């Protein structure tokens, strides 16, 4: 099974580049190497990280990015898990 983890955060206004660099660095040093990873940015200083994993189940124990420092973000991180379908 292929599981995709989605991590999305919104930076405090004007700190989008800092959040982007924090997420990029964190995505490179996960406890294990994902099958694939991509980092995106969006309007309103949002940052999105997607990682793809081979796993036994959707709720498998997988490395995830932590919460950034609270002073860097406007709200708690949003996290979702998706299962690839054909």
Secondary structure by P-SEA (a helix, b strand, c coil): cbbbbbbbbbccccaaaaaaaaaaaaaacccccccbbbbbbbccbbbbbbbbbbccccccbbbbbcccccccccccbbbbbbbbcc
